């Protein structure tokens, strides 16, 4: 059996994986990486070996951590993991800075974003983006059986929100006071609200606040290399992060960075 993460040895939301492996009579298990959860952290491998199962560990460990990146952030840092996505022009602008809307990315990128949203527990924007754009922050066109929570980071209570029941095609709306600090908000969302991964789709100011707090774990930039604005809202600075280019999405370049909690 090949597994990306060490089989667990404790009762949580599900019974121990290691016990099931023993019940099924598996004789050899190749483990990508040990579980960072302190309740496991080697005990699953030890249980298998004690029962005579051959275990090989540490195979493609970096790839396996990348595969389970949000889980690693949850366990190692004790907070919700953060994924950021934005579109930008060739000269590094993500908007006009006025009420005039500028569509930067294409249809293929839009479909990809919807697929990405489907795997998120929540989508977060700042109050300025909320007031200006009234974004839907939902999954469209994929027949999603659940919608992510919509979070507005509103430090001063400046948002305009309608009372009433949340629309059926949108998740619940949470207005969160950001004055406690980004890291504290993420710890609260994970420990008290059970959110494992949050997608930040706000403006440059909100995105920069996550970078400044060292609370950015995965970044996706969709760059339209054929569009130049010359002025407007600058994309947030990514500092010295080493971005890698993945497969382009139509005419949009797709650049990615991910934190590795080795």
C-alpha positions as MATLAB code, in Angstrom:
seq = 'XXXXXXXXXXXXXXXXXXXXXXXXXXXXXXXXXXXXXXXXXXXXXXXXXXXXXXXXXXXXXXXXXXXXXXXXXXXXXXXXXXXXXXXXXXXXXXXXXXXXXXXXXXXXXXXXXXXXXXXXXXXXXXXXXXXXXXXXXXXXXXXXXXXXXXXXXXXXXXXXXXXXXXXXXXXXXXXXXXXXXXXXXXXXXXXXXXXXXXXXXXXXXXXXXXXXXXXXXXXXXXXXXXXXXXXXXXXXXXXXXXXXXXXXXXXXXXXXXXXXXX';
ca = [
       0.000    0.000    0.000;
       1.215    3.509   -0.886;
       0.018    6.418    1.267;
       0.962   10.104    1.152;
       0.466   10.551    4.911;
       1.221    8.224    7.801;
      -1.794    6.059    8.742;
      -3.338    7.404   11.933;
      -3.410    5.412   15.158;
      -6.083    7.238   17.172;
      -9.834    7.718   17.126;
     -10.861   11.091   15.708;
     -13.632   11.763   13.203;
     -12.872    8.292   11.836;
     -11.393    5.091   13.334;
      -7.609    4.501   13.160;
      -6.352    3.820    9.625;
      -3.478    1.687   10.920;
      -5.873   -0.773   12.548;
      -7.783   -1.210    9.284;
      -4.543   -1.873    7.405;
      -3.727   -4.639    9.886;
      -7.239   -6.091    9.565;
      -6.858   -6.264    5.781;
      -3.539   -8.111    6.033;
      -1.416   -5.599    4.115;
       2.196   -6.727    4.359;
       4.065   -3.625    3.167;
       3.269    0.088    3.425;
       5.168    2.928    1.724;
       4.596    6.182    3.620;
       5.345    9.544    2.028;
       5.650   11.558    5.246;
       4.956   11.140    8.956;
       1.816   12.800   10.326;
       2.541   16.232   11.889;
      -0.370   15.718   14.306;
       1.121   15.175   17.767;
      -1.500   12.460   18.415;
       0.098   10.386   15.658;
       3.624   11.578   14.756;
       5.209    8.175   14.260;
       2.859    6.057   16.357;
       0.976    4.826   13.296;
       4.195    3.557   11.711;
       5.271    2.053   15.044;
       1.960    0.177   15.355;
       2.360   -1.319   11.887;
       5.961   -2.352   12.455;
       5.120   -3.919   15.817;
       2.600   -6.127   14.000;
       5.226   -7.247   11.456;
       4.288   -4.952    8.587;
       7.229   -3.714    6.517;
       7.158    0.100    6.442;
       9.199    2.391    4.198;
       8.902    6.076    5.071;
      10.060    9.397    3.649;
       9.302    8.711   -0.017;
       8.667   11.917   -2.038;
       8.171   13.704    1.278;
       8.147   17.248   -0.160;
       5.550   16.298   -2.766;
       3.389   14.673   -0.114;
       3.569   17.756    2.112;
       2.543   19.864   -0.889;
      -0.388   17.536   -1.550;
      -1.651   17.975    2.024;
      -0.414   21.548    2.476;
      -3.436   22.968    4.298;
      -3.435   20.072    6.798;
       0.213   20.795    7.572;
      -0.560   24.444    8.253;
      -3.465   23.446   10.515;
      -1.329   21.041   12.533;
       1.970   22.917   12.666;
       0.696   26.493   13.029;
      -2.673   25.896   14.704;
      -4.644   28.110   12.340;
      -6.669   28.039    9.159;
      -4.493   27.741    6.063;
      -4.581   30.648    3.613;
      -4.672   30.523   -0.172;
      -4.591   33.786   -2.120;
      -5.563   34.353   -5.731;
      -5.476   37.472   -7.834;
      -5.309   38.492  -11.478;
      -2.852   41.111  -12.668;
      -1.727   42.849  -15.842;
       1.701   42.588  -17.414;
       2.741   45.797  -15.629;
       1.554   44.575  -12.227;
      -1.847   46.200  -11.749;
      -4.885   44.314  -10.431;
      -7.510   46.996  -11.016;
      -8.197   50.505  -12.232;
      -8.586   52.081   -8.794;
     -11.900   53.602   -9.892;
     -15.480   52.376  -10.219;
     -14.634   51.248  -13.759;
     -14.324   47.467  -13.786;
     -11.405   45.936  -15.678;
     -11.626   42.282  -16.673;
      -8.074   40.955  -16.613;
      -8.261   37.168  -16.787;
     -10.028   35.071  -19.423;
     -12.749   32.432  -19.475;
     -10.453   29.458  -18.863;
      -8.976   31.137  -15.803;
     -12.492   31.909  -14.582;
     -13.498   28.241  -14.817;
     -10.330   27.255  -12.970;
     -11.103   29.708  -10.159;
     -14.562   28.201   -9.705;
     -12.994   24.746   -9.389;
     -10.503   26.110   -6.858;
     -13.267   27.745   -4.822;
     -15.106   24.447   -4.589;
     -12.328   23.064   -2.373;
     -12.349   26.005    0.050;
     -14.051   26.245    3.444;
     -14.397   30.019    3.114;
     -13.666   32.939    0.793;
     -12.520   36.207    2.379;
     -12.466   39.816    1.188;
     -11.970   43.163    2.891;
     -14.758   45.613    3.596;
     -13.669   47.984    0.801;
     -13.955   45.229   -1.816;
     -17.297   44.229   -0.335;
     -18.739   47.727   -0.456;
     -17.398   48.482   -3.936;
     -18.021   45.220   -5.772;
     -20.582   43.246   -3.746;
     -18.790   40.015   -4.804;
     -20.846   36.833   -4.753;
     -17.995   34.716   -3.311;
     -19.614   31.472   -4.379;
     -19.104   28.483   -6.690;
     -20.971   28.791   -9.986;
     -21.559   26.410  -12.860;
     -20.244   23.243  -11.191;
     -23.316   21.968   -9.386;
     -21.606   22.381   -6.011;
     -23.380   20.573   -3.177;
     -22.123   23.134   -0.664;
     -21.003   26.744   -0.803;
     -18.014   28.198    1.076;
     -18.588   30.582    3.953;
     -18.344   34.230    2.855;
     -16.136   36.300    5.179;
     -15.799   40.080    5.179;
     -12.896   41.459    7.196;
     -14.404   44.647    8.599;
     -12.305   46.353   11.254;
     -14.344   49.523   11.641;
     -17.873   48.297   10.971;
     -17.983   50.156    7.672;
     -19.696   47.461    5.644;
     -23.211   47.667    4.277;
     -25.007   44.351    4.766;
     -28.562   43.345    3.951;
     -30.589   41.574    6.603;
     -32.388   38.356    5.786;
     -31.754   34.769    4.802;
     -28.622   33.905    2.833;
     -29.376   33.110   -0.843;
     -29.484   29.391   -1.654;
     -26.560   29.649   -4.068;
     -24.320   31.373   -1.509;
     -22.768   30.319    1.769;
     -23.432   32.057    5.091;
     -22.015   35.567    5.473;
     -19.673   36.192    8.417;
     -18.535   39.719    9.234;
     -15.281   39.442   11.202;
     -13.538   42.207   13.141;
      -9.950   42.239   11.905;
      -8.645   44.504   14.684;
      -7.463   41.489   16.683;
      -4.845   40.758   14.008;
      -4.734   38.391   11.051;
      -3.021   35.515   12.892;
      -5.541   35.618   15.750;
      -8.461   35.661   13.311;
      -7.080   32.584   11.537;
      -6.519   30.741   14.812;
     -10.102   31.535   15.824;
     -11.503   30.406   12.477;
      -9.696   27.072   12.836;
     -10.105   26.343   16.554;
     -13.587   27.773   17.129;
     -15.228   27.624   13.708;
     -13.593   24.501   12.245;
     -12.384   26.113    9.022;
      -9.332   24.384    7.577;
      -8.557   26.548    4.543;
      -9.566   30.101    3.611;
      -9.236   31.650    0.169;
      -8.385   35.368    0.158;
      -9.709   37.202   -2.899;
      -9.615   40.727   -1.549;
      -7.859   43.813   -2.806;
      -4.213   44.708   -2.571;
      -4.507   46.124    0.964;
      -6.051   42.989    2.458;
      -3.701   40.703    0.563;
      -0.719   42.714    1.802;
      -1.953   42.417    5.400;
      -1.746   38.620    5.141;
       1.767   38.825    3.706;
       2.810   41.264    6.441;
       1.487   38.888    9.125;
       3.383   35.960    7.558;
       0.048   34.184    7.166;
       0.165   33.422    3.459;
       0.542   29.729    2.651;
      -0.257   29.355   -1.053;
      -0.412   32.015   -3.772;
      -1.846   31.867   -7.293;
      -1.284   34.785   -9.660;
      -3.050   34.862  -13.026;
      -1.078   37.260  -15.217;
      -2.408   38.639  -18.477;
       0.895   39.288  -20.288;
      -0.937   41.053  -23.139;
      -2.633   43.718  -20.999;
      -1.017   46.936  -19.768;
      -2.893   49.479  -17.629;
      -0.148   51.977  -16.861;
      -1.879   53.063  -13.655;
      -4.359   51.796  -11.097;
      -4.157   49.495   -8.066;
      -0.797   47.786   -7.788;
      -0.659   44.076   -6.997;
       0.667   43.245   -3.517;
       4.408   42.745   -3.145;
       5.354   39.083   -2.801;
       8.797   39.905   -1.419;
      11.366   37.216   -2.095;
       8.921   34.377   -2.692;
      10.089   32.105   -5.484;
       7.132   31.686   -7.823;
       6.980   28.817  -10.295;
       5.077   28.907  -13.559;
       2.508   26.170  -14.062;
       0.420   25.412  -17.138;
      -1.063   28.584  -18.610;
      -4.834   29.047  -18.418;
      -5.705   30.146  -21.898;
      -3.850   33.429  -22.453;
      -3.194   33.878  -18.732;
       0.113   32.897  -17.184;
      -0.317   30.907  -13.960;
       2.293   31.567  -11.255;
       2.300   29.656   -7.949;
       4.067   29.679   -4.594;
       3.480   27.355   -1.632;
       4.863   27.330    1.921;
       6.709   24.122    2.831;
       6.475   23.274    6.517;
       9.170   20.587    6.509;
];
